[in-house]
Amino acid sequence: MEKELKDTIQALGTAFEQFKTENDKRIKDLEAKGTVDPVLAEKVEKINADISKLSEMKAQLEKIETAVARGQFPGGAKDGGAKAEHAKAFGKWMRTGIDAGLRDLEVKAEMSTLSDPDGGFLTSDPVMGPMKEVLSATSKMREIANVVTITSDEYKTLVDKLGESSEDATEKSTRNTTDTPTFAEVSIFVKEMSAKPKVTQTMLDDPAFNTEGFVGKFIGRTFAAREGTWFWSGNGVKQAKGISSYSTVANASYTWGKVGFIAGGHASLLNNVDKIFDLQHALKTGYRGPAKWLMNDNTLLSLRKFKDGEGNYLWRPGLMENAPDTLLGKPIVIDDYVDDIGAGKYPIWFADWNEAYTIVDRFGVRMLRDPYSSKPYVEFYTTKKTGGGIVMYEAIKALKIAAS
């Protein structure tokens, strides 16, 4: 694994050097002739795409290596005591419908304080492990946002919008009244998502069939896709409040409750490198330190060709283990739910995501076994409650492409 990672890093560095050489030729052609040789343009795009694949491979290998070092393969841990007892009983219930005191085992395993809640049973680790494996592989917002778990349906937090002021003072000087903090209360309500994977009774009767893993991965894929949509375009009514659902305002006129944006590029085009610098510096220095860029892969392919005024490329590959690819020195996160470059779109975001956006999970994923509704299948009706919203508006900025 270590050799494979080193080889990938080396290949990434070589590909980037090739890309710079060929892209420099493309720029010179464009400046001298006003056009670019199609063969050269195609070569640049191919190397560009190869770099994206190598960067993704590097990130995956680093995750695997970390998991090996920590012994933390998702779903792979063997829990003793009450949790193991619960997992065994949960597996039996999935196969046979016999609950075998499962409700009391939830309390015993410290999964719940309720001895008789409605709405099915809380899923065990053998199911949640594969669920988390799939969710973490596809939902980028969970990797960068603040994630909290609650036992109710509402999460509340207070945000200090002003902060206390102070003044210089001497022993005998008059003390003036200073400003007091102005607080904004932010509430995030969890919303329910559901899935109904089906398994035949024959599959359940087969002791070699991994029911928990099969169902867990199905639910993970389903919920991951829905979360990706919720966290970006959710309307906040029956879904989480997605980032793109918030009102925006030109950053020069920024006010609390809206997301400030930098206007950049003509319609359907990102062609002004200065706007990337402007976007980075639109964020206050206190948030800029831990900030990350967020965009989709198509946008990154365009940005990789950009240079600063001194001829240096803005994008740099992470050519050391666990070093991220960067844009203007800041890590880049790729999420394909983000807009493509286009008229009136917001393709690039820069934020301290842990401060800006909070994801709220209601504790537990609940499952009902239904052998009647879809014979000869057994359905596992699974529900999960999740919410999300911006809690610190000044910690997030966006680049907006002109509408016309």
C-alpha positions as CSV (number, residue, x, y, z in Angstrom):
1,M,0.0,0.0,0.0
2,E,2.8,2.4,0.9
3,K,4.6,1.8,-2.4
4,E,1.4,2.2,-4.4
5,L,0.8,5.6,-2.7
6,K,4.3,6.7,-3.4
7,D,4.0,5.7,-7.0
8,T,0.7,7.6,-7.4
9,I,2.3,10.7,-5.9
10,Q,5.2,10.4,-8.3
11,A,2.9,10.0,-11.2
12,L,0.8,13.0,-10.1
13,G,3.9,15.2,-10.1
14,T,5.0,14.0,-13.5
15,A,1.6,14.6,-14.9
16,F,1.5,18.1,-13.5
17,E,4.8,19.0,-15.1
18,Q,3.6,17.6,-18.5
19,F,0.4,19.6,-18.1
20,K,2.3,22.8,-17.4
21,T,4.5,22.3,-20.5
22,E,1.6,21.6,-22.9
23,N,-0.7,24.2,-21.4
24,D,2.0,26.8,-21.8
25,K,2.2,25.9,-25.5
26,R,-1.6,26.3,-25.7
27,I,-1.5,29.7,-24.1
28,K,1.3,30.9,-26.5
29,D,-0.7,29.6,-29.5
30,L,-3.7,31.5,-28.3
31,E,-1.8,34.7,-27.7
32,A,0.1,34.5,-31.1
33,K,-2.6,33.2,-33.4
34,G,-5.9,33.7,-31.6
35,T,-6.6,30.0,-32.0
36,V,-5.3,26.7,-30.6
37,D,-4.3,23.6,-32.5
38,P,-7.1,21.1,-31.8
39,V,-4.7,18.3,-31.2
40,L,-2.8,20.3,-28.6
41,A,-6.0,21.3,-26.9
42,E,-7.1,17.7,-26.7
43,K,-3.8,16.7,-25.3
44,V,-4.1,19.3,-22.6
45,E,-7.6,18.2,-21.6
46,K,-6.5,14.5,-21.5
47,I,-3.6,15.3,-19.1
48,N,-5.9,17.5,-17.1
49,A,-8.4,14.6,-16.7
50,D,-5.5,12.2,-15.8
51,I,-4.4,14.6,-13.0
52,S,-7.9,14.5,-11.6
53,K,-7.9,10.7,-11.6
54,L,-4.5,10.6,-9.9
55,S,-5.5,13.1,-7.3
56,E,-8.6,11.1,-6.5
57,M,-6.6,7.8,-6.3
58,K,-4.1,9.4,-4.0
59,A,-6.9,10.6,-1.6
60,Q,-8.5,7.1,-1.6
61,L,-5.1,5.4,-0.9
62,E,-4.5,7.8,2.0
63,K,-7.9,7.0,3.5
64,I,-7.2,3.3,3.3
65,E,-3.7,3.6,4.8
66,T,-5.1,5.7,7.7
67,A,-7.8,3.1,8.3
68,V,-5.2,0.3,8.3
69,A,-3.0,2.2,10.7
70,R,-6.0,2.8,13.1
71,G,-7.7,-0.5,12.7
72,Q,-10.8,1.4,11.8
73,F,-12.3,-0.3,8.7
74,P,-16.0,0.8,8.5
75,G,-18.1,-2.0,9.8
76,G,-15.1,-4.1,10.6
77,A,-14.8,-3.6,14.3
78,K,-15.9,-6.4,16.7
79,D,-17.7,-5.1,19.7
80,G,-17.8,-7.2,22.8
81,G,-20.5,-7.2,25.6
82,A,-23.8,-5.6,25.1
83,K,-23.2,-4.3,21.6
84,A,-22.2,-7.7,20.4
85,E,-25.3,-9.2,22.0
86,H,-27.5,-6.5,20.3
87,A,-25.9,-7.1,16.9
88,K,-26.5,-10.8,17.2
89,A,-30.2,-10.3,18.1
90,F,-30.6,-7.6,15.4
91,G,-29.3,-10.0,12.8
92,K,-31.7,-12.7,14.0
93,W,-34.6,-10.3,13.8
94,M,-33.7,-9.3,10.2
95,R,-33.7,-12.9,9.1
96,T,-36.6,-14.3,11.1
97,G,-38.7,-11.4,12.5
98,I,-38.1,-12.7,16.1
99,D,-37.0,-9.7,18.2
100,A,-35.6,-11.7,21.1
101,G,-35.8,-8.8,23.6
102,L,-34.2,-6.4,21.1
103,R,-35.9,-3.4,22.6
104,D,-34.3,-4.0,26.0
105,L,-30.9,-4.7,24.4
106,E,-31.0,-1.2,22.8
107,V,-31.1,0.2,26.3
108,K,-28.5,-2.3,27.6
109,A,-26.1,-1.4,24.7
110,E,-26.6,2.4,25.5
111,M,-28.1,2.9,22.1
112,S,-31.4,4.3,23.6
113,T,-32.8,5.3,26.9
114,L,-36.3,4.3,25.8
115,S,-37.7,0.9,26.5
116,D,-40.6,1.0,24.2
117,P,-40.3,3.6,21.4
118,D,-42.6,3.5,18.3
119,G,-41.3,3.1,14.8
120,G,-39.1,0.0,14.7
121,F,-35.6,-0.8,16.1
122,L,-32.3,1.1,16.0
123,T,-29.9,-0.4,13.5
124,S,-26.8,-2.3,14.8
125,D,-23.2,-1.6,13.9
126,P,-23.0,-4.3,11.2
127,V,-25.7,-2.3,9.3
128,M,-24.4,1.2,10.2
129,G,-20.8,0.3,9.3
130,P,-21.6,-0.2,5.6
131,M,-23.9,2.8,5.7
132,K,-21.2,5.0,7.0
133,E,-18.7,3.6,4.5
134,V,-20.9,4.6,1.6
135,L,-21.9,7.9,3.1
136,S,-18.4,9.0,3.7
137,A,-17.4,8.1,0.2
138,T,-20.0,10.2,-1.5
139,S,-21.1,13.0,0.8
140,K,-18.4,15.7,0.9
141,M,-20.4,18.0,3.1
142,R,-20.1,15.5,6.0
143,E,-16.3,15.7,5.7
144,I,-16.0,19.4,6.0
145,A,-19.1,20.7,7.9
146,N,-19.9,20.7,11.6
147,V,-21.9,17.5,12.4
148,V,-23.8,17.2,15.6
149,T,-26.1,14.5,16.9
150,I,-29.2,15.3,18.9
151,T,-32.1,13.4,20.6
152,S,-34.8,15.8,19.7
153,D,-36.1,17.3,16.4
154,E,-34.6,20.7,16.8
155,Y,-31.1,22.1,17.2
156,K,-30.6,25.6,18.5
157,T,-27.5,27.8,18.8
158,L,-26.8,31.4,19.5
159,V,-24.5,33.4,17.3
160,D,-22.9,36.6,18.6
161,K,-23.1,39.0,15.6
162,L,-21.4,42.0,17.2
163,G,-19.2,41.0,20.1
164,E,-18.5,43.2,23.2
165,S,-16.7,46.4,22.5
166,S,-14.1,47.9,24.9
167,E,-12.2,51.1,25.4
168,D,-8.9,52.4,26.7
169,A,-9.0,53.4,30.3
170,T,-6.8,55.0,33.0
171,E,-7.2,54.9,36.8
172,K,-9.4,58.1,36.9
173,S,-10.9,58.3,33.5
174,T,-14.6,58.2,32.9
175,R,-16.0,54.8,31.8
176,N,-18.4,55.0,28.9
177,T,-21.1,52.5,28.3
178,T,-19.8,49.9,25.8
179,D,-21.8,47.9,23.3
180,T,-23.4,44.7,24.4
181,P,-23.4,41.5,22.2
182,T,-26.2,41.1,19.7
183,F,-27.2,37.5,19.4
184,A,-29.0,35.7,16.6
185,E,-30.7,32.4,17.4
186,V,-30.3,29.8,14.7
187,S,-32.6,26.8,14.6
188,I,-32.2,23.7,12.5
189,F,-35.0,21.1,12.3
190,V,-34.3,17.6,11.3
191,K,-36.3,16.1,8.4
192,E,-37.0,12.5,7.7
193,M,-35.7,10.5,4.8
194,S,-36.6,6.8,4.2
195,A,-35.7,3.8,2.1
196,K,-37.1,0.3,1.6
197,P,-34.6,-2.2,0.5
198,K,-36.0,-5.6,-0.4
199,V,-34.5,-9.1,0.3
200,T,-36.0,-12.5,-0.6
201,Q,-36.7,-14.9,2.1
202,T,-34.4,-17.4,0.4
203,M,-31.6,-14.9,0.7
204,L,-32.4,-14.4,4.4
205,D,-32.4,-18.2,5.0
206,D,-28.9,-18.5,3.5
207,P,-26.4,-18.3,6.4
208,A,-23.7,-17.2,4.0
209,F,-25.6,-14.2,2.9
210,N,-24.5,-11.0,4.6
211,T,-28.0,-9.5,5.2
212,E,-26.7,-6.6,7.4
213,G,-24.0,-5.6,4.9
214,F,-26.3,-5.8,1.9
215,V,-29.1,-3.8,3.4
216,G,-26.6,-1.3,4.9
217,K,-24.9,-0.5,1.6
218,F,-28.2,-0.1,-0.2
219,I,-29.5,2.3,2.5
220,G,-26.1,4.1,2.5
221,R,-26.2,4.7,-1.3
222,T,-29.8,5.9,-1.2
223,F,-29.4,8.2,1.8
224,A,-26.0,9.6,0.5
225,A,-27.6,10.7,-2.8
226,R,-30.5,12.3,-1.0
227,E,-28.2,14.1,1.4
228,G,-26.1,15.4,-1.4
229,T,-29.1,17.1,-2.9
230,W,-30.5,18.3,0.5
231,F,-27.3,20.0,1.6
232,W,-27.0,22.0,-1.7
233,S,-30.5,22.6,-2.9
234,G,-32.9,21.5,-0.1
235,N,-35.8,23.8,0.5
236,G,-35.8,23.6,4.3
237,V,-39.5,22.5,4.3
238,K,-39.4,18.7,3.9
239,Q,-35.6,18.7,3.4
240,A,-32.5,20.2,5.0
241,K,-31.9,23.8,4.0
242,G,-29.3,23.6,1.2
243,I,-26.6,26.2,0.8
244,S,-27.8,27.3,-2.6
245,S,-31.3,28.0,-1.2
246,Y,-30.1,31.0,0.9
247,S,-30.4,34.5,-0.4
248,T,-27.2,36.0,-1.7
249,V,-26.0,39.6,-2.0
250,A,-23.0,41.3,-3.5
251,N,-20.3,41.1,-0.8
252,A,-19.8,44.9,-0.7
253,S,-23.4,45.0,0.6
254,Y,-23.2,42.0,2.8
255,T,-25.7,41.7,5.7
256,W,-26.3,39.0,8.2
257,G,-28.7,36.3,7.0
258,K,-27.4,36.4,3.4
259,V,-24.4,34.9,1.6
260,G,-22.0,37.4,0.2
261,F,-20.8,36.8,-3.4
262,I,-18.1,38.1,-5.7
263,A,-19.2,38.7,-9.3
264,G,-16.8,37.0,-11.6
265,G,-16.7,36.1,-15.3
266,H,-19.1,36.9,-18.2
267,A,-22.1,34.8,-18.8
268,S,-21.3,31.0,-18.9
269,L,-17.6,31.8,-18.6
270,L,-15.0,32.1,-15.8
271,N,-12.3,34.2,-17.4
272,N,-10.9,36.6,-14.8
273,V,-8.3,35.2,-12.5
274,D,-8.4,38.3,-10.3
275,K,-11.8,37.3,-9.1
276,I,-10.4,34.1,-7.5
277,F,-8.1,36.3,-5.4
278,D,-11.1,38.6,-4.6
279,L,-13.2,35.7,-3.5
280,Q,-10.4,34.4,-1.2
281,H,-9.9,37.8,0.4
282,A,-13.7,38.4,0.8
283,L,-13.5,36.1,3.7
284,K,-12.4,37.6,7.0
285,T,-8.9,36.6,8.1
286,G,-10.2,34.7,11.1
287,Y,-12.1,32.3,8.9
288,R,-9.5,32.2,6.1
289,G,-7.0,30.1,8.0
290,P,-9.1,26.8,8.0
291,A,-11.1,27.7,4.9
292,K,-11.4,25.3,1.9
293,W,-12.5,25.7,-1.7
294,L,-15.6,23.8,-2.8
295,M,-16.5,23.2,-6.4
296,N,-17.3,20.4,-8.8
297,D,-14.7,18.5,-11.0
298,N,-15.6,20.4,-14.2
299,T,-14.9,23.7,-12.6
300,L,-11.5,22.4,-11.3
301,L,-10.6,21.4,-14.8
302,S,-11.0,25.0,-15.9
303,L,-9.2,26.5,-12.9
304,R,-6.2,24.2,-13.3
305,K,-5.2,26.2,-16.4
306,F,-5.2,29.6,-14.6
307,K,-2.0,31.5,-13.7
308,D,-1.3,34.5,-11.6
309,G,0.4,37.7,-12.8
310,E,3.8,36.2,-12.4
311,G,3.1,33.1,-14.5
312,N,2.6,30.7,-11.6
313,Y,-0.2,28.2,-11.7
314,L,-2.9,28.8,-9.1
315,W,-3.6,25.0,-8.6
316,R,-0.9,22.9,-7.1
317,P,-1.0,19.1,-6.5
318,G,-0.3,17.7,-3.0
319,L,3.0,15.9,-3.7
320,M,3.5,14.6,-0.2
321,E,1.5,12.0,1.7
322,N,-1.7,13.5,3.2
323,A,-1.0,16.9,1.6
324,P,-4.1,18.2,-0.2
325,D,-4.3,19.7,-3.7
326,T,-4.5,23.4,-3.3
327,L,-5.7,26.6,-5.0
328,L,-3.9,29.7,-3.8
329,G,-2.5,27.6,-1.0
330,K,-5.9,26.4,0.3
331,P,-7.3,22.9,0.1
332,I,-9.8,22.0,-2.6
333,V,-12.9,19.8,-2.0
334,I,-14.7,18.3,-5.0
335,D,-18.5,17.9,-4.7
336,D,-20.4,17.3,-7.9
337,Y,-23.6,18.7,-6.5
338,V,-22.1,22.2,-6.8
339,D,-23.1,24.2,-9.9
340,D,-21.2,24.0,-13.2
341,I,-19.9,27.3,-14.5
342,G,-22.8,28.9,-16.3
343,A,-24.9,32.1,-16.5
344,G,-26.2,33.1,-13.1
345,K,-24.6,30.1,-11.4
346,Y,-22.4,29.9,-8.2
347,P,-19.6,27.4,-9.2
348,I,-17.0,28.2,-6.6
349,W,-17.4,28.6,-2.8
350,F,-14.8,29.5,-0.2
351,A,-15.6,29.0,3.5
352,D,-14.6,27.9,6.9
353,W,-17.1,25.1,6.5
354,N,-17.0,23.9,10.1
355,E,-18.1,27.4,11.2
356,A,-20.4,28.1,8.3
357,Y,-22.6,25.0,7.9
358,T,-24.0,22.6,10.5
359,I,-25.4,19.1,9.8
360,V,-27.7,17.8,12.5
361,D,-28.5,14.1,12.9
362,R,-31.3,12.8,15.1
363,F,-29.7,9.9,17.0
364,G,-30.1,6.5,15.4
365,V,-31.4,5.0,12.2
366,R,-34.6,3.1,12.7
367,M,-35.8,0.0,10.8
368,L,-39.1,-1.8,10.4
369,R,-39.3,-5.4,9.1
370,D,-42.2,-5.9,6.7
371,P,-42.7,-9.4,5.3
372,Y,-46.3,-8.7,4.0
373,S,-46.4,-5.7,1.7
374,S,-44.3,-7.0,-1.2
375,K,-44.3,-10.8,-1.1
376,P,-42.1,-12.8,-1.8
377,Y,-39.8,-10.1,-0.6
378,V,-39.1,-8.9,2.9
379,E,-38.9,-5.1,3.1
380,F,-36.8,-3.2,5.6
381,Y,-38.4,0.2,5.9
382,T,-35.6,2.4,7.2
383,T,-35.9,6.0,8.4
384,K,-33.2,8.6,9.2
385,K,-33.7,12.2,10.4
386,T,-31.2,14.8,9.3
387,G,-31.2,18.6,9.0
388,G,-28.7,21.2,7.9
389,G,-28.3,24.9,7.6
390,I,-25.9,27.9,7.6
391,V,-25.2,29.1,11.2
392,M,-22.4,31.6,10.5
393,Y,-23.2,33.6,7.4
394,E,-19.9,35.6,7.3
395,A,-17.9,32.4,7.2
396,I,-18.9,31.6,3.7
397,K,-18.5,33.4,0.3
398,A,-19.3,32.4,-3.3
399,L,-18.3,33.4,-6.8
400,K,-21.3,34.2,-9.1
401,I,-21.1,34.1,-12.9
402,A,-22.9,36.9,-14.6
403,A,-26.4,36.2,-15.9
404,S,-25.9,38.0,-19.2
